[in-house]
Every structure is written in C-alpha cells, then in structure tokens.
Amino acid sequence: MAILTSQFQQKRLVLRATHTFGRNPASAQTVLLASDTSQIHASIRWNSQRWEIIDLSRNGSFVDGKRLPANVWTTLAAGQVLQFGHARESQWKLENLDAPATVLAALDDDSAPIPLNPLHNLLPDEERATVSLHVNHTGLWVMEDEHGESRLQDGQIITIDDKRYEFVCSPQLQETVDMRSVRREQQAAALFNFLASQDEEHVQLDVTIGTRKVELGERTHHYCLLTLARERLSDHKRGLDASSQGWIALSQLSQMLGLEVSHINIQIFRARNQLMQALPEALAWPELVERRRGEVRFGALDFRIVRGSQAEGELLHNQPAGSDS
C-alpha cells in the first residue's frame, strides 16, 4: 500500500488507487483546509505500474520544493515531500509507494494500517475475534459479527474493540477477487462429510469436490458445524421450506453447546477461515454459516453425517442427478 505522512500532524494516510486532494469534501478523498488550496487541488493515481501526481490548482503543488507543471502527470518516488499550496500544514511525506491494497486504517492512533486478505480476517485477533472481514460469495467485502453480515463501503468507519478504523478498498484487489470467483454453476458441487465418534467426543470433517477429497481433520469448531447441520437436516425432514430450514437462535445454540455466544462466534469464524485456507475456491460458494439478527444456520451446502458406523442422514440439494459422491 502507498502511505503519506502529514508533516504537520504526523498523521498517516493510505492512498486509494485514485486519490484527490482539495478543499471540496464532495470530490476530495483528503480535504485540505489551507486557504490557498483549490477545490480540487491535485490528484495521485496508480497507473498499474507506479504512482504519479497531477497538479490541478491555481497556487501550485510542489515535490521536494519544486513546483509541478500544471496538468501533467509526474512520477513519484518514496521519500519525497509533497506540498499542496504554500501552507506548512499541507506538506506530506511519501513513506511507501507499494501497489494499492485493501486495508483498515487506524483513526485513533498512529498504528500501521492492517492489510486485509479477501478470504479471511479475524479481528481484533484470532484469539479474541469479534468480527470477520472477508469477500463473500457475491464478490463484495462484508463484515460479519453476531448481528449478521453487512456490506462494507469504501471510506466506511467501523469500530472494533473500541478502536475506530476506516475501510480503504482497492479496486485492483476487487478485480482480482472477481476473477477468482468462478461461477458456481461451472463448479462441481462440494459435499461436506461429518464423521462423529459414537460418544461424539471427536468430530472429523472432509470436503469432496468431484473426485477430489480435502481432509479438514478434527477441530473443536467442527462440532459446532455438525450441530448446525443437524438442525438444518431435521427441518428438512419435517418438510420446512429451504428458506426456513436450520435457523437457530445463538442463545439456544449457546445452551446446546455449553459455550458463551462470544466463543461460538469465534468457532464460526475459525471454521470459515480453515475452509478458505484449505479451499480458496470456496470464495464462490454459499456462506458456510449464514446469519440473521441473533440467529445462525448451516449454509446451503451439501452434507452427510455419520455417527460411529451408522449413517445419520444427508442433505444433497446441490449434487447433480445420479451423483453418488
């Protein structure tokens, strides 16, 4: 990511792929308050290979004290000092000129921006996760917490663990995500296979896609997934419509599992992260666990359940006709 530091406030700024500076808050990503700055003063962009700047102002933009030619794109280099107009508070130093990235930029302190992986991000950390940020199966960045899933917009302010962050989204990364998201109808359907011991002290999970089998091993969060899958299977057997199957209140799930709701959320986040690390193509699948306010359910995915040596049940609504996988 490219980072500017204000010479006046020692404030970090993460550059968007196209970033405008000026006095007009309606058109500038960074608003300049000095009286000699223009409504649209200058713009910086990533041209797919390097960063460059163009001056659009009346009073000029400067790089290392030298005035830029107006309306001409000029290549930038790390370590240079930019100045928009003549005021000292309009000086910024180029700390980094890496390619654009999608990040969370801290607003309450000078901590480094947090780069975001499109597949999985547990925050504030994996051990105390309260939210998950990721790209969902429709190709949109979302934030998932105990209240559900909400879409993230570039520039949105979010609070995690009492700290405020700005979500900075890179269109370049989004294009990469879109290319990786293969249309679901072009993929072999995934089948989740739960194998529980007779006493249910151990739960293993594997996923088969066509002729390929991916072992996810034995994890504590697999029992949570198994419990949700059973709820969906039970509702299916009762004849409930697919849109109503499997929903269970987090408070009820908490009682069933003997876990605090916060711990259940962490298990759901970890389950999704494990799946995405093992199978990145799962980015294009339905969500592993769906949410709505106060409730969760196993997603619209095929699964089979075996307990001990006994087949408990299956729900195969995505398998092609005649499939025995």
N, C-alpha and C positions, 0 to 999 in steps of 0.2 A: 504494500500500500504506500501511497505518497503522503508525507506528513509535512505540514508547515507549522512553525512555532512562532507565535507572536513575540516580537522583541520587546513589546511594551508590557504585555500581561503574562508572558511565559505560558500562554495557552496553546495547547495542541489543536491542530485542525487536520482532519483526514479529507483528502481531496476526492471528490467524485470524478467519474470519467470525464465529465464536462462540468466545470465549476466556475461560476460567475461571481465577481466581486463588485459591489456598488452600494449606493445609498437606498435603492428601491427594494424593500423586503419582498415585493411580489415577484421580482425577477432575479434576485441575487441569492445564491446559497450562503454567502457570507456577507453580512451587512456592514458597511463601513460608515462610521459616524462623523468623520472629519468633514469640515465644511467645504474643503476644496476637492472632495471626491465627487464623481459624477453618479448619476442614477444607475447607469451601467458603466462601470469604470474599466474593467478588464476581465478577460476570461482565460482560464487554463484548461487544457484538454489533453487526453491521452489519445495519440493517433495510431494506436496498436503497436507502436514500437518505442515511443518516447513521449515525454511530456513537453508541451510548448505553451507559450503565452502570447496573447494579443492585447495591445492597448487600444481601448475604445473611448478614451476620456478626453477632456479638454485640458486638464492640468498635467497629464502625463503619468506614466508608470515607469519605474526605474528598476534595473537589475544591477546590483553592486554599485549603485550611484550613477549609472549611465542610463540616460533616458532612452526608452524603446521607441523605434519608429512606429507611428500610428498605423493601425490596420494591417500589420504584418505579423505573421506567426514567427516566433523566435524560440529556438530550442532551449530548454532549461537544464541546469546541472545541479547536483546535490551540493549543498554548502553555500549556494548563492543567497543573497538577501534581496527580497522584493520590497518595493515601496510603491504604494498607490497614492499619488499626490505627494504633497510635501510634509505632511504631518508625521511626527515620530511614531504615533500610535498606529500608523498604517504600514509599519515595517514587519515583514515576515521572513523567517529563515527557512530554506528548503532543507529539512533534516533527512528526508528519504524520498527517493523517486522510483520506487518499485511500481509494478503494474497495479491497477486498481484492484481492490479487494472488498468483499462484504465484511463489515466489522461492527462491533459495538464500541462506540467512542464514549469514554467516561466524561461526565459533565461536572461532577462534584470534586474531582481532584485531577492531578496530572498523571495518573496511571496510564500505561500504554494501552492502546486500543486492543480489543480482543478479536482476533480473526475468527470468522465463522466458517465451519465446514458445512456444506449443503446437506450432508447426510445426518449429522448428529452433533449437538452441543448441549451439554448438561451444565446448568448454572444455578448458583454461583460456583459449584464444583460438583464432581461426581458423587462425593460422599454426602453432600447436603443439598442435592438438587431439588429445586422447587419449580423450575421451568425447563422446558426443552425447546430450543430453536432449531428449525430444520426446514428443508424444502419438502412440501408434501407431494402426494402422487399427482397433483394437478400442475406442479411446477411452480407453486407460489411459496414464498417464505412465510412461515407461520410460527407463532408462539403457543406452546401447549402448556397448560397448567391444570390444576384441579378443577377449574371452572370450565374447561373446554379448550378449543382451538380457535385462535383469532389470527387473521391475516396481518402481516407486518407491512407497513408502507415506508418508503424511503423518507428519512427525517423524523420518523416517529420516536417519541420519548417513552422509554419504558423503565420501570423500577424493578430491580432485582436485589433482594437482601438489603433494602433501604438505600441502595445506590442508584442514581439516575444515569441512563445511557441513551445515546442517540443511535438509532439503527441507520447505518450507512450502507446502501445497497449498490452493488456494482452491476451494471447491465452486462458487462463482459462475462461475469461469472454466471449470470442468469442464462445467457445464451448457451454456455457450456452445460448447465443443468438441463436446459431444454433438449439439447442434442442427446444427452444420456438417457432421457426419459423416453424409452421405446413404448410405442402404443401397446396397450395391454392385449388387444386382440391379436397382435403379432407374436405374442409370447406363449410358451407352454404354461399352463396353469400350475401354480405352486400348491403343494399338498403338505400340510403340517401334520407330522406324526408324533403324538404324545405316547410315551411308554412309561407308565407308573408302576412302581412295585406294588405288591399286594397290600402292604401296610401304608402305602403312599408316602413313605419316608423319602423316596427317591423318585424324581421325575426327569426323564430324558426327553430331548426333542430333536428331531431332524426334519429337514425340509427336502422334498423331492421336486425337481422341475424337469419334466420329461424323463430322461434316463439318468439324470444327474441327481446325486444324493449328497446333501450337505449336513454334516453332524454338528449340532449346536451343543451337544453334551448335556451334562446335568448342572443346572443352576437353580438357585432358590427362586428366582423370578419365574421359572417355568411352571411352578405350582400355581402361581397367580394366573398365568395364561390358561392353564388347564382348567382352573375353576371358572374362568370366564367362558371358555369354550363349552364347558358342560352346561352352563346357563343357556347359551345360545342353542345347543343341541336339544335341551329339554323343551324350550319354547317351540323349536321346530317340530318336535314330536307331538306337541299339543296342538299344532296346526296354526300357530300365530303367523301373521304376515311377516315377511322378511324384514320390513322396516321396524317392526316391533320386537323382533327376537333378541334376547340376550341382554337387554338393558338391566343394570342393577345399580342401586344407589351405592356410592362409595362408603357410606356409613354402614350399610348392610354387609358389603364385602369386607369391611374392616372387622366386623364381628365374626364373619365366617373364617377369616384367615388369622384372627388374633393379632392383627397388626394395626398400628396407627395409620390414619389416612395418609399422612406425610410419607410414611415408609412404603405404602402401596404405590404412591406416585413415583417414588424413586425406583421401585421394581419395574413399573411400566416403562419408565424412561430407559432403564438399563436393558430391558428386553428389546426395545426398539433399536437401541444403539448396537446391541450384539447382532441383531438381524442385518442392519445396514452395513456393518463391518464385514460380515460373512458373505452377504449377498447385496452388493451395491445396486443391482438391478431392481431390488425391492423398492427403490425410489419410485418406480412407476406402478407399484401395486397399491391396492386399497390399504388404508391405515391398519396396522397390526391391532391396535386398540383404539376404538372410536370413543369420543367423549361428547357429552352434552351436559348442561349445568348440573353438577352433583351426581352424574351417572356415567358409567362406562360400559363397554361391551367388547367382546372379541370381534374383530373386523370381518368384512365379507370375504373371508378366505376359507379354502377347503381344509378340512382337518379330519383325522382319525384318532380315536382314543383306545388304547389297550391298557388294561389293568392286570398285572400279573401275566397270565397266559390267556386271559379272556378278552375278546373284543367287546368294548363297551358301547361303541357307536361311531358314526361318521356323518359328516355333512359335506356333500360333494357337489355343490351347486355350480362350480366353475369348470369341472372336468369335462372334456369333450365326450360325446356319445361313444359308448363302447370302451371307454378307458378303464383299465384295471390297475392303474397306478395309484 
